[in-house]
Amino acid sequence: MKKSGLFSTNAFSGKCVVITGGAGDIALAIALEFAKAGISKIALLDKDDVMLDKAVTILKKEGAHVVRVQVDLSSKEELQMAVEKLYSSEGETWDILVTTAGLFIGTPLIDSHLEDLDRLMQINALSVLEVSKLIAKGMIKRKYGKIIHIGSSSTYYGTPGNGIYAASKVVVNQLTQTMAVEWGPHNIQVNTVCPTVAETKFLKFVEGDASHAKLRERLKEKMPLKRLLKAEDIAPIVLFLASDGAQLINGAIIPVDGGSRLVST
Ligand SMILES: NC(=O)c1ccc[n+]([C@@H]2O[C@H](COP(=O)([O-])OP(=O)(O)OC[C@H]3O[C@@H](n4cnc5c(N)ncnc54)[C@H](O)[C@@H]3O)[C@@H](O)[C@H]2O)c1
C-alpha cells in the first residue's frame, strides 16, 4: 500500500527516473520518496544482484513500477550495453538521472596506492560522466532533463584519511558545472548534493565496534544539529532538484551537512 511522502502523491506522475547505485541506502531512500510522489517508472542500476532484489521488493510494496538492471559501472562497455537494453525495452523516456553509485576507500595519503585512486576514479568520477552522457543523449532529444549527482562534503575539507576519496568526488563537482553549462540550452539542469557522513552501510557503522562508535559520537558533536545525517534527509532535496520548481538551480554544488562545514573543530 502507498504511504504518503513529503511531496504530493502525483508530483512526479508521468516522469521516469534512472538511479545508479540503485540498491544502495541513499538510492533506496531517494527511490522510495519518488515512489511516494507517484513517479511512473524507476530504473535501478547496480552491480549487487541480491541488494537489487531487496530494493525492488521494497519499492514494489509502494506500488512503484521498477526496472532492475544489474551492471558493473566500472566497465564502459557493460554500461553502454545496459543502457541500450534499457532504451530498447523501456524507451528513451528518462526524465531524471540520479547518480549515487559510489565507493569509499579511506587511507592517509602517505599510504595510498594508485590502484585505489584508480578504482575510486572509475566509480565515483568516470562512471558519473559515462552514464550522464548516455542518458543525456535521450534528454537532449526530448529537450527535458534533470540530473542530480550525489557528491560528498569531503570535497570542502582536507580531512585526514579522506584524500583520495575526496579527490575523486571533486571531479563530480567540476563535471556538474560544465554539464550545467553545456546541457542547459537543451533544458537540462545538473546539480550535485554533497552530504556529510550519513548513517548508512557505506561507512560501516558496525554496532558494537568501539572505534566506529567513537567516530559516530565525534561526528555527531560536530553537527550543529547534534544528530547524524540519514539517507532520508537527502531524498527530499534530490526530489526538489528533480522538480520543475527548481528549474533555475543549475550547476549548483549543494552541501547537505547540517552546517557542519562551518564548524572549525
Ligand atoms: N553514506 C555516507 O556517509 C555518504 C556521505 C557522503 C556521500 N556519500 C555518497 O553517496 C553515495 C551513496 O552512498 P550510500 O551510503 O548509499 O552507499 P551504499 O554502499 O549503500 O551504496 C552504493 C551503491 O553503489 C553500488 N556500486 C558500487 N560500485 C558499483 C559498480 N562498480 N557498479 C555498479 N554499482 C556499484 C553498490 O553496489 C551500492 O549499492 C555514494 O556516491 C557516496 O560516495 C555517502
The ligand as an ORCA input file, in Angstrom:
! r2SCAN-3c Opt
* xyz 0 1
  N      26.874      7.348      3.379
  C      27.643      8.400      3.538
  O      28.111      8.710      4.625
  C      27.932      9.298      2.358
  C      28.362     10.608      2.606
  C      28.638     11.431      1.521
  C      28.449     10.952      0.228
  N      28.042      9.676      0.031
  C      27.876      9.215     -1.334
  O      26.547      8.756     -1.506
  C      26.509      7.726     -2.479
  C      25.704      6.546     -1.962
  O      26.233      6.112     -0.741
  P      25.483      5.072      0.222
  O      25.776      5.478      1.602
  O      24.084      4.879     -0.198
  O      26.355      3.768     -0.088
  P      25.938      2.267     -0.429
  O      27.183      1.477     -0.312
  O      24.745      1.861      0.377
  O      25.506      2.396     -1.966
  C      26.413      2.472     -3.007
  C      25.896      1.570     -4.111
  O      26.757      1.713     -5.244
  C      26.878      0.434     -5.820
  N      28.106      0.322     -6.595
  C      29.378      0.464     -6.154
  N      30.231      0.202     -7.149
  C      29.490     -0.116     -8.229
  C      29.804     -0.517     -9.567
  N      31.066     -0.687     -9.979
  N      28.793     -0.766    -10.423
  C      27.501     -0.654    -10.033
  N      27.149     -0.304     -8.776
  C      28.133     -0.036     -7.887
  C      26.917     -0.536     -4.635
  O      26.609     -1.877     -5.024
  C      25.883      0.090     -3.705
  O      24.600     -0.481     -3.887
  C      27.973      7.405     -2.811
  O      28.307      8.031     -4.027
  C      28.755      8.042     -1.681
  O      30.030      8.473     -2.102
  C      27.775      8.822      1.071
*
